[in-house]
Amino acid sequence: MFYEPRNGHGLAHDPMKACVIPRPIGWISTISGDGVFNLAPFSYSNLVAGEPPMFMFSSNGVHLDGGAKDSALNAAETGEFVYNLATWETREAMNQSSLHVARDEDEFELAGLTKATSMLVKPPRVAESPINLECKTWKTIELPSGKSGAHNVMVIGEVVGVHIVDDALKENGVIDVVSLRAVARLGYLDYSVVDEVFTMSRPK
C-alpha cells in the first residue's frame, strides 16, 4: 500500500509508529520550578549527536505553557532533565509512570520507584534504572501542529553526566547490553526487549 499521511491511511489502526522500530524509550525525570518531581516515558527519543553527546525526546500534543505531560515544560523552565534506561525489570513501573495525573502528583511515588540524587543536575534519577544520563537542556523546538491543533515539542539536551551500574560493565570495558534487557517501543501497544545481539564489522 501507499498513502499520504495528510490524507489518512484507511486502516483500522495507524501504522506509522510500527514503521520505524524499535524506538528507544525516553524515560525522562524532571523537576518543576516549584520543586515538583515528574517522571514520564516517551517513545520518540534518541541520542542525536556524539561529541558533545546530545539526547532528545519529543513530547507529543503538549504546549510549552501546559499540557498533559510536564516533562517538556519542566525541561524548558529549569533547563535540566535526566534520561533513565527502561528495562524488562522496570517495564511495569515505566508503564505506570505514563499516567496523566495532576501536576502536583509525583510519578516516582505513583510507580513505586526510588529517587537517586544526581551529581550535576537537580532532577533525580530512577535508582532502579541501570543507566542514567544527566542532561542540560540546550533547546526546545515546537514542531508543526497536528489536525487536532495540539503542538509537538522536541527537547534537546547535552549529556553532562553518565551513570552506569558496575555490574553492566564487562572486564574489557564495554557495556553488557544483553544483561540490561532494555525495553524498546514498537507500534500500537507492542514493545520489545533486547536479549540477543550480533556484531558486524564495518567494511574497509
N, C-alpha and C positions, 0 to 999 in steps of 0.2 A: 504494500500500500504506500501511498504518498499523500501527505496532507500539509497544508499551511496552517500553523498554529492559530493564526488570526481568524481562520475560517472554521476551526473545530476539527475534531478527528472522527466523529461518528461512532466511536466505540463506547462500550458500557463503562470503561474506566480510562482515565487519562494515562497514555503510555509514556509520557515524557520522562518521568522520573525513573522508568525502567530502561531508558535508552542510554544513560550514562551511569554505568555501575562498575564496581561498587564505589560508593561515596563515603569518605571518612565522616564520622560523626563529630561535629564540633561541640563538645560538652563544655559549655562556657560558664565560668563563675565570675560574677561581678559584685560590686557593692555600689549602692546609690550614694548620692551626695549627702543623704540623711543617715547613712550608715546601715541601710537595709541590705542584707545579703540576698543574692539571686543566683540561681543555677538553672540552666536550660540547655537541651540538646538541639543542634542544628544540622540538617543533612546537607546543607550547602556550605562546605568548609574545606580548607586545604592549606598546605604551605604554598606560597606563591612566589617565593624567592629564597635563595640560599645564602647570599652574602650581601647585606646582612640578612639573617633569616627573618622572613615575613610570613605571618599567618593571617588568613582572612576567614570570616564567617558572614553569611548573609541571612538577615532576619526578614522573612517574607511577610508582607502585609502589615508592617509596623512603621509608624511615623517616628521620626526622631523626637518629637514632642509628646509621644504617648503611644499606647497600643497594648496588645495582649501580653507580649513578652517584653521585659525590661532590659534585656542584655545590651541591645544596640544603644538604647538611651543612656544606660549607665556607663558604657564604654566611651561614649561621646562626652558625657558630663564629667567623669572623673579621670578619663584618659588611661584607664588600665583594665585589663581582663586577664583571665587565666584559661588556657585550654587544658582539659583533663581527658586522658585517653579512656574511652569507653571499652570495657572488656566483657567477656562472657559472664564473669562473676558479678559484674556491676550492671548487667543489662536491665534487670527489673528496676533497680533504683534509677537508672538513667531514664527509663520509660516513665517512671513515676514523676520525675522532675519536669516532664513536658507538660504537666497540667497547667491550665490557665488559672491562676489564683490571684488574689488581691495583692497589690503592690507591697503591702507590709507583711506578707507571709513569706517565711524562709523555706525555700525548697530543699535546703540541706536537711532541715528537721523533718519536712514532709516525706522525704525519701529515706530517712534514717541513715544519713551519711555523716561522716566526721569531717570537721573543718581542720585543715592543716595550715599553719602560718606560712605565708610566702616570704621570700627573702627580700625582694626588691619592689613588690607592689602590694597594695592594701587588700585586694580581693583574696580570700582564702583559696587553698587548693582542696581538691577532693582527696582525702587521705587514702581512701580505698583504691584510688587510681594509681597504676604503677609509673605513669609518666605525666608530668605536668609542665606546661610551658607558660612562664610568666611573660606577659606582653604589655607593651606601652602602645596605646592607640596612636597610629600615625595619621589615619584619615578615615572619615566616614563618607560614603558616597551614596546619594539617593538615586536609585535606579528607576527606569521607566515604570509607570503605573500599569497595573492590570485592568481588565474590564470592570472589576469591582470598584476601582478607584483607590484601593489600598496601595501604599507605597512599599517598595522593597529597598532595604538599606543594607549596604555592604560595609563591613567594618574591617579595616586592615590595621594590623598591629605589628610592631617589631618585637621579636622574641629577645628578651633581655636576660632571662634566666631559665635554666633547664633542670628538671628533677627527674632522675631515673633510679628506680629501686635497684639496689646492688644485685639482687637475685636475677635480674633480667640481663645482666652483662656476662658474656662468656669470657673465658680466660684470654682469648685473642682480642678482647676489647670491642667486640661487636654485640649488638643487642640480639638476644634470642627471641625473635619476633613470634615464633610458634608458641613459646611458653606464655606470652602475653595474652594470646587468644583474643585479639582485638575484634571488635564488632563494627561492621560497616552497614550502611543503609543501601537497600535495593529499591525497587519500585513498590508502589502500593503499601502494604503493611509488612513487607518482607525485609529480612535482614540476613546477613552472612557473618560467619566467624572465620577468622584466619587461623587455620590449624594445619595448613600444608603450604610449603613454599618450594620453588625451584629456582635455580640460578642459571643465568645466561651471561656470557662474556660479550662485551661489545665488539663488533667487528673492527679489525685493524686495517 
